[in-house]
Amino acid sequence: MPDARSPIKHHLVLYRREPEQGRTRFFSLMIERDLFGPIRLVRNEGFVGSKGQEKVENFSSESQALDALEGWARAQRHKGYTDL
């Protein structure tokens, strides 16, 4: 059960293995509420073992952020990313 005090509302991590190069990529999506209240969708992508690159989008409602998260997840699954 999620902690009610946590700012994180949804979190999804997808992976894509590239065996010919001997590496694995990750794509992380997280919906959170920042300290001042706005809802943020945080995307982080890169190679497993690296910090990756982070991008943040602000939304006026959690449902809008969830729609964006689902759209990103669907797009990444079409590129070969899967849940482990």
C-alpha positions as a Markdown table, in Angstrom:
| # | Residue | x | y | z |
|---|---|---|---|---|
| 1 | Met | 0.0 | 0.0 | 0.0 |
| 2 | Pro | 1.5 | 3.4 | -1.0 |
| 3 | Asp | 2.4 | 5.8 | 1.8 |
| 4 | Ala | -0.2 | 8.6 | 1.9 |
| 5 | Arg | 2.6 | 11.2 | 2.7 |
| 6 | Ser | 4.5 | 10.3 | -0.5 |
| 7 | Pro | 4.5 | 12.8 | -3.3 |
| 8 | Ile | 4.7 | 10.0 | -5.8 |
| 9 | Lys | 1.4 | 8.9 | -7.2 |
| 10 | His | 2.3 | 6.6 | -10.1 |
| 11 | His | 5.6 | 5.0 | -11.2 |
| 12 | Leu | 6.4 | 2.8 | -14.2 |
| 13 | Val | 9.7 | 1.5 | -15.4 |
| 14 | Leu | 10.2 | -0.1 | -18.8 |
| 15 | Tyr | 13.3 | -1.8 | -20.2 |
| 16 | Arg | 14.6 | -2.7 | -23.7 |
| 17 | Arg | 17.4 | -5.2 | -24.0 |
| 18 | Glu | 20.0 | -4.8 | -26.8 |
| 19 | Pro | 21.9 | -8.1 | -26.6 |
| 20 | Glu | 24.0 | -7.4 | -29.8 |
| 21 | Gln | 25.5 | -4.4 | -28.0 |
| 22 | Gly | 25.5 | -6.0 | -24.6 |
| 23 | Arg | 23.4 | -3.3 | -22.9 |
| 24 | Thr | 19.9 | -2.5 | -21.6 |
| 25 | Arg | 18.0 | 0.8 | -21.8 |
| 26 | Phe | 15.4 | 2.0 | -19.3 |
| 27 | Phe | 12.5 | 4.4 | -19.6 |
| 28 | Ser | 10.9 | 5.6 | -16.3 |
| 29 | Leu | 7.7 | 7.5 | -15.9 |
| 30 | Met | 6.6 | 9.0 | -12.6 |
| 31 | Ile | 3.7 | 11.2 | -11.6 |
| 32 | Glu | 4.4 | 13.3 | -8.5 |
| 33 | Arg | 3.1 | 16.4 | -6.7 |
| 34 | Asp | 5.9 | 18.9 | -6.1 |
| 35 | Leu | 6.3 | 20.9 | -2.9 |
| 36 | Phe | 4.1 | 23.7 | -4.1 |
| 37 | Gly | 1.3 | 21.6 | -5.4 |
| 38 | Pro | 1.6 | 21.2 | -9.2 |
| 39 | Ile | 1.3 | 17.8 | -10.7 |
| 40 | Arg | 4.5 | 16.7 | -12.6 |
| 41 | Leu | 5.2 | 13.9 | -15.0 |
| 42 | Val | 8.9 | 13.1 | -14.7 |
| 43 | Arg | 10.5 | 11.1 | -17.6 |
| 44 | Asn | 13.9 | 9.6 | -17.2 |
| 45 | Glu | 15.6 | 7.5 | -19.9 |
| 46 | Gly | 19.1 | 6.1 | -20.5 |
| 47 | Phe | 21.2 | 3.0 | -20.1 |
| 48 | Val | 20.9 | 0.8 | -17.1 |
| 49 | Gly | 23.7 | 1.7 | -14.7 |
| 50 | Ser | 23.7 | 5.4 | -15.8 |
| 51 | Lys | 21.8 | 8.4 | -14.4 |
| 52 | Gly | 20.0 | 8.9 | -17.7 |
| 53 | Gln | 18.3 | 12.1 | -18.8 |
| 54 | Glu | 15.4 | 13.6 | -17.0 |
| 55 | Lys | 12.6 | 15.7 | -18.5 |
| 56 | Val | 9.6 | 17.2 | -16.5 |
| 57 | Glu | 6.2 | 18.3 | -17.7 |
| 58 | Asn | 3.7 | 20.1 | -15.5 |
| 59 | Phe | -0.1 | 19.4 | -15.6 |
| 60 | Ser | -3.1 | 21.0 | -14.0 |
| 61 | Ser | -4.7 | 17.7 | -13.0 |
| 62 | Glu | -3.6 | 14.2 | -12.1 |
| 63 | Ser | -5.9 | 12.7 | -14.8 |
| 64 | Gln | -4.1 | 14.8 | -17.5 |
| 65 | Ala | -0.8 | 13.6 | -16.2 |
| 66 | Leu | -2.0 | 10.0 | -16.1 |
| 67 | Asp | -3.2 | 10.3 | -19.7 |
| 68 | Ala | 0.2 | 11.5 | -20.8 |
| 69 | Leu | 1.9 | 8.7 | -18.8 |
| 70 | Glu | -0.2 | 6.1 | -20.6 |
| 71 | Gly | 0.5 | 7.7 | -24.0 |
| 72 | Trp | 4.3 | 7.7 | -23.3 |
| 73 | Ala | 4.1 | 4.1 | -22.1 |
| 74 | Arg | 2.2 | 3.0 | -25.2 |
| 75 | Ala | 4.7 | 4.7 | -27.5 |
| 76 | Gln | 7.7 | 3.1 | -25.7 |
| 77 | Arg | 6.1 | -0.4 | -25.8 |
| 78 | His | 5.8 | 0.0 | -29.6 |
| 79 | Lys | 9.6 | 0.7 | -29.6 |
| 80 | Gly | 10.3 | -2.6 | -27.8 |
| 81 | Tyr | 10.3 | -1.6 | -24.2 |
| 82 | Thr | 8.7 | -4.0 | -21.7 |
| 83 | Asp | 8.1 | -4.5 | -18.0 |
| 84 | Leu | 10.7 | -6.9 | -16.4 |
